[in-house]
Amino acid sequence: VDLFEMKSCLGGIIQTIRKDNFLLELGPDSIITNKPWALDLIQELGLNDQIIETNIHNRLSYVLHNQKLQPIPPGFFMMAPAKIITFLCSSILSWPGKLRVLGDLWIRPKYTTDDESLADFVRRRLGLEVLSNIVEPLLAGIYGADPEKLSLKAVMPDFIDLEQKYGSIIRGLRKKKIGDVQGARYGLFISFL
């Protein structure tokens, strides 16, 4: 087996650090369970007894913004708001950034079978500010990858469906009543002891 690693330690951006009785995970810190092959791999490796789910008493997502941890607004689902009022009250985006996100309601859908990067999709539908302030930090914890290189079809095909069916991500989230879940889809995530 030949192993090629860019850095002096194995794992690239995926690292675990123990410091002052704390466990710090760098890079992705969880596995999304709607990808059956990931669960199959856990089973094959014999790691089932080490799985932990998210804490049901503290299911919030935070991003670092202006040197402070800021909660993702209630009703914000992965990359877009389903609850407009709570989104507008958040300080994560500027007012021009918020207005740009709301522009999703009027932007025509892109009808094509071509794939686009997750970053291109977010910029096109919601704007650069939501990409840099919310989507990139959230996805770093899930995929540990550059959104410019992530295939939208591969990682978030549901958002393509929302755009195609409802003409708008926000409109689709609201019609499907997805805004009752804040941040990530917590029940879908697992990690290890």
Phi, psi and omega per residue, in radians:
V1 nan 2.230 3.023
D2 -1.792 2.258 -3.135
L3 -2.037 2.186 3.114
F4 -1.958 2.163 -3.124
E5 -2.305 2.309 -3.093
M6 -1.248 -0.603 -3.078
K7 -1.815 3.028 -3.106
S8 -1.295 -0.294 3.099
C9 -1.995 2.630 -3.121
L10 -1.260 2.623 3.005
G11 1.857 -0.107 -3.131
G12 1.035 -2.189 -3.134
I13 -1.397 -0.136 -3.134
I14 -1.548 1.942 -3.125
Q15 -2.480 2.676 3.018
T16 -2.143 2.243 -3.131
I17 -2.135 2.306 3.019
R18 -1.868 2.138 -3.104
K19 -2.594 2.244 3.098
D20 0.849 0.899 3.130
N21 1.103 0.327 3.086
F22 -2.023 2.590 3.049
L23 -1.918 2.072 -3.110
L24 -1.971 2.199 3.102
E25 -1.799 2.222 3.079
L26 -1.832 2.483 -3.078
G27 1.416 -2.694 -3.110
P28 -1.122 2.406 -3.099
D29 -2.028 0.148 -3.110
S30 -2.724 2.987 3.090
I31 -2.127 2.371 3.111
I32 -1.568 2.197 -2.981
T33 -1.462 -0.048 3.091
N34 -1.441 0.106 3.013
K35 -1.840 1.673 -3.000
P36 -1.017 -0.517 -3.137
W37 -1.121 -0.513 3.115
A38 -1.178 -0.753 3.102
L39 -1.153 -0.650 3.087
D40 -1.082 -0.725 3.131
L41 -1.137 -0.727 3.104
I42 -1.038 -0.776 3.112
Q43 -1.070 -0.828 -3.113
E44 -1.078 -0.623 -3.141
L45 -1.425 -0.111 3.128
G46 1.264 0.579 -3.087
L47 -1.798 0.157 -3.084
N48 -0.965 -0.633 -3.095
D49 -1.302 -0.110 3.139
Q50 -1.823 0.046 -3.118
I51 -1.299 2.383 2.970
I52 -2.224 2.535 3.103
E53 -1.670 2.984 3.092
T54 -1.169 2.648 3.140
N55 -1.260 2.026 -3.070
I56 -1.169 -0.284 -3.129
H57 -1.595 -0.103 -3.107
N58 -2.541 1.056 -3.113
R59 -1.666 1.350 3.082
L60 -2.222 2.652 3.037
S61 -2.006 2.453 3.118
Y62 -2.221 2.646 2.977
V63 -2.259 2.656 3.086
L64 -1.457 2.081 -3.126
H65 -2.453 2.226 -3.084
N66 0.936 0.766 3.089
Q67 1.118 0.316 3.101
K68 -2.328 2.562 3.011
L69 -1.285 2.187 -3.128
Q70 -2.060 2.307 3.095
P71 -1.237 2.512 2.995
I72 -1.167 2.351 -3.081
P73 -1.035 2.487 3.049
P74 -0.958 2.417 3.138
G75 1.469 0.061 3.086
F76 -1.589 2.095 -3.039
F77 -1.951 1.832 3.121
M78 1.062 -1.139 -3.079
M79 -2.371 -0.070 -3.030
A80 -2.527 2.642 3.135
P81 -1.479 2.390 2.959
A82 -1.796 -0.377 3.083
K83 -1.930 1.822 -3.013
I84 -1.171 -0.778 -3.055
I85 -1.063 -0.865 -3.122
T86 -1.139 -0.596 3.085
F87 -1.113 -0.786 -3.124
L88 -1.147 -0.458 -3.138
C89 -1.452 -0.170 -3.105
S90 -1.313 2.655 3.105
S91 -1.784 0.163 -3.103
I92 -1.233 -0.568 3.132
L93 -2.056 2.633 3.037
S94 -1.256 2.944 3.096
W95 -1.094 -0.737 3.045
P96 -1.061 -0.646 3.089
G97 -1.120 -0.714 3.111
K98 -1.139 -0.748 3.121
L99 -1.116 -0.630 3.116
R100 -1.136 -0.709 3.091
V101 -1.056 -0.776 3.130
L102 -1.133 -0.340 3.050
G103 -1.033 -0.357 3.077
D104 -0.942 -0.517 -3.120
L105 -1.173 -0.363 -3.076
W106 -2.022 -0.168 -3.134
I107 -1.323 2.300 3.138
R108 -1.188 2.492 3.103
P109 -1.143 2.671 3.077
K110 -1.677 1.858 -3.131
Y111 -1.610 1.745 3.137
T112 -2.770 2.732 3.050
T113 -1.652 -0.086 3.110
D114 -1.183 2.482 3.072
D115 -1.411 2.706 3.006
E116 -2.370 2.784 3.129
S117 -1.227 2.734 3.092
L118 -1.035 -0.714 -3.141
A119 -1.091 -0.779 3.123
D120 -1.071 -0.729 3.131
F121 -1.083 -0.835 -3.121
V122 -1.110 -0.771 3.109
R123 -1.052 -0.760 -3.090
R124 -1.168 -0.746 -3.058
R125 -1.536 -0.647 -2.921
L126 -2.197 -0.310 3.084
G127 1.832 2.836 -3.084
L128 -1.156 -0.647 -3.066
E129 -1.140 -0.727 3.112
V130 -1.190 -0.566 3.074
L131 -1.097 -0.890 -3.062
S132 -1.333 -0.598 -3.049
N133 -1.548 -0.470 -3.047
I134 -2.163 -0.957 -2.994
V135 -1.153 -0.863 -3.129
E136 -1.024 -0.839 3.125
P137 -1.111 -0.710 3.132
L138 -1.122 -0.776 -3.089
L139 -1.253 -0.435 3.089
A140 -1.072 -0.598 3.117
G141 -1.370 -0.319 -3.118
I142 -1.743 -0.907 -3.014
Y143 -1.855 -0.413 -3.111
G144 1.027 0.597 -3.069
A145 -2.342 2.837 3.111
D146 -1.319 2.101 -3.139
P147 -1.054 -0.331 3.069
E148 -1.193 -0.398 -3.091
K149 -1.888 -0.088 3.125
L150 -1.447 2.297 3.073
S151 -1.336 2.191 3.098
L152 -1.065 -0.730 3.133
K153 -1.056 -0.617 -3.086
A154 -1.382 -0.690 -3.005
V155 -1.785 -0.508 -3.112
M156 -2.504 1.034 -3.116
P157 -1.109 -0.396 3.124
D158 -1.062 -0.557 -3.136
F159 -1.271 -0.526 3.022
I160 -1.127 -0.770 3.136
D161 -1.086 -0.717 3.111
L162 -1.068 -0.783 3.138
E163 -1.088 -0.794 -3.081
Q164 -1.203 -0.749 -3.049
K165 -1.373 -0.684 -3.026
Y166 -1.925 -0.143 3.138
G167 1.371 -0.054 -3.088
S168 -2.810 2.427 3.070
I169 -1.127 -0.835 -3.094
I170 -1.056 -0.826 3.139
R171 -1.056 -0.722 3.120
G172 -1.127 -0.769 3.112
L173 -1.066 -0.724 -3.121
R174 -1.193 -0.732 -3.136
K175 -1.181 -0.604 3.139
K176 -1.492 0.000 3.130
K177 0.981 0.718 -3.141
I178 -1.435 -0.277 -3.070
G179 -1.159 -0.075 3.099
D180 -1.306 -0.192 3.126
V181 -1.865 2.311 -3.099
Q182 -1.765 2.423 3.042
G183 1.220 -2.164 3.135
A184 -1.486 2.953 3.084
R185 -1.466 1.480 -2.905
Y186 -0.969 -0.690 -3.113
G187 -1.119 -0.271 -3.130
L188 -1.537 -0.102 -3.010
F189 -1.858 2.446 3.032
I190 -2.334 2.826 3.049
S191 -2.476 -2.883 -3.101
F192 -2.205 2.660 3.093
L193 -1.031 nan nan
